[in-house]
Amino acid sequence: SSSELASIINQMGIATVTLTAQDIESILYTLICDGKIEKVTVALTITHENEPKQNLYRSIKPRINSAPIVRNPCGICPVFNDCHDEGMITPKTCIYLNKWLAF
């Protein structure tokens, strides 16, 4: 449950602030909207419809791979339109591209 997850995260000291179950639900909702996870609600027992239910989450594999242009820094570069073969901003002097190529 989200309260159990919040408790585990708080005990491990992963977050710099104390998280509540509501914080975890908000994070999970964001991941759902981003298409990273999906939520399934299941009944804890099979005897009654009004019994408590639990939300389960699982990771979603991307359906398509991103285009190569997005994986290199030029695809998201903030100064892409100012980049030319000559001038102040060039592929040769680009810190983003050089850092990416060094990887």
DONUSE-958915 format. One record per residue (C-alpha): x, y, z. Coordinates in Angstrom, 1 decimal, always signed. Last residue first. Example, Ala and Ser with C-alpha at 12.3 -4.5 7.8 and 13.67 -1.06 7.14 Angstrom:
% DONUSE-958915
px +13.7, py -1.1, pz +7.1
px +12.3, py -4.5, pz +7.8
END
This chain:
% DONUSE-958915
px +30.3, py +8.9, pz -22.4
px +32.8, py +11.3, pz -24.0
px +30.5, py +11.8, pz -27.0
px +27.7, py +13.1, pz -24.6
px +30.1, py +15.5, pz -22.8
px +31.3, py +16.8, pz -26.2
px +27.8, py +17.2, pz -27.4
px +26.7, py +19.2, pz -24.4
px +29.8, py +21.3, pz -24.2
px +29.5, py +22.4, pz -27.8
px +32.8, py +23.7, pz -29.2
px +33.0, py +21.4, pz -32.3
px +29.2, py +21.4, pz -32.8
px +29.4, py +25.2, pz -33.0
px +28.1, py +28.1, pz -30.9
px +30.2, py +31.2, pz -31.1
px +30.5, py +31.3, pz -34.9
px +31.1, py +28.8, pz -37.6
px +29.6, py +25.4, pz -38.4
px +26.3, py +26.6, pz -36.9
px +24.4, py +26.3, pz -33.6
px +22.0, py +29.2, pz -32.8
px +18.9, py +27.2, pz -33.5
px +20.1, py +24.4, pz -31.3
px +20.6, py +26.7, pz -28.3
px +18.4, py +24.9, pz -25.8
px +19.5, py +21.5, pz -27.0
px +16.8, py +18.8, pz -26.8
px +17.5, py +16.9, pz -30.0
px +21.1, py +18.1, pz -30.2
px +21.9, py +16.3, pz -27.0
px +21.6, py +12.8, pz -28.5
px +18.8, py +10.4, pz -27.6
px +16.1, py +12.6, pz -29.1
px +17.6, py +12.5, pz -32.5
px +17.8, py +8.7, pz -32.3
px +14.0, py +8.5, pz -32.2
px +12.6, py +7.1, pz -29.0
px +11.8, py +3.4, pz -28.8
px +8.2, py +2.4, pz -29.1
px +5.8, py +0.6, pz -26.8
px +7.7, py +1.7, pz -23.7
px +7.7, py -1.0, pz -21.0
px +5.1, py -0.3, pz -18.3
px +6.0, py -0.8, pz -14.6
px +3.5, py -2.2, pz -12.3
px +1.1, py -0.9, pz -9.6
px -1.4, py -2.5, pz -7.3
px -4.2, py -0.7, pz -5.6
px -6.0, py -2.6, pz -2.9
px -9.6, py -3.1, pz -2.2
px -11.6, py -3.4, pz +1.0
px -14.7, py -5.5, pz +1.0
px -17.9, py -4.1, pz -0.5
px -18.1, py -6.7, pz -3.3
px -18.1, py -9.5, pz -0.8
px -16.5, py -13.0, pz -0.8
px -13.5, py -12.7, pz -3.1
px -11.1, py -11.1, pz -0.7
px -8.6, py -8.3, pz -1.0
px -10.3, py -6.9, pz -4.0
px -8.1, py -5.7, pz -6.8
px -7.4, py -2.2, pz -8.2
px -4.9, py -2.2, pz -11.1
px -2.6, py +0.8, pz -11.7
px -0.2, py +1.3, pz -14.6
px +3.3, py +2.6, pz -14.6
px +5.6, py +4.8, pz -16.8
px +2.9, py +6.3, pz -19.0
px +3.6, py +9.9, pz -17.7
px +0.0, py +10.1, pz -16.4
px +0.6, py +6.9, pz -14.4
px +3.9, py +8.1, pz -13.1
px +2.2, py +11.3, pz -12.0
px -0.5, py +9.3, pz -10.2
px +2.3, py +7.3, pz -8.4
px +3.9, py +10.5, pz -7.2
px +0.6, py +11.8, pz -5.9
px -0.2, py +8.5, pz -4.2
px +3.2, py +8.6, pz -2.6
px +2.6, py +12.1, pz -1.2
px -0.8, py +11.0, pz +0.1
px +0.8, py +8.1, pz +1.9
px +3.0, py +10.6, pz +3.6
px +6.6, py +11.4, pz +2.9
px +9.1, py +12.8, pz +5.5
px +11.6, py +15.0, pz +3.7
px +15.1, py +14.3, pz +2.4
px +13.9, py +11.1, pz +0.7
px +15.8, py +7.8, pz +0.8
px +16.1, py +7.8, pz +4.6
px +15.5, py +4.0, pz +4.7
px +12.8, py +4.4, pz +7.4
px +11.0, py +7.2, pz +5.4
px +11.0, py +5.2, pz +2.2
px +9.7, py +2.1, pz +4.0
px +6.9, py +4.1, pz +5.8
px +5.9, py +5.8, pz +2.5
px +5.7, py +2.4, pz +0.8
px +3.6, py +1.0, pz +3.6
px +1.2, py +4.0, pz +3.4
px +1.1, py +3.6, pz -0.4
px +0.0, py +0.0, pz +0.0
END
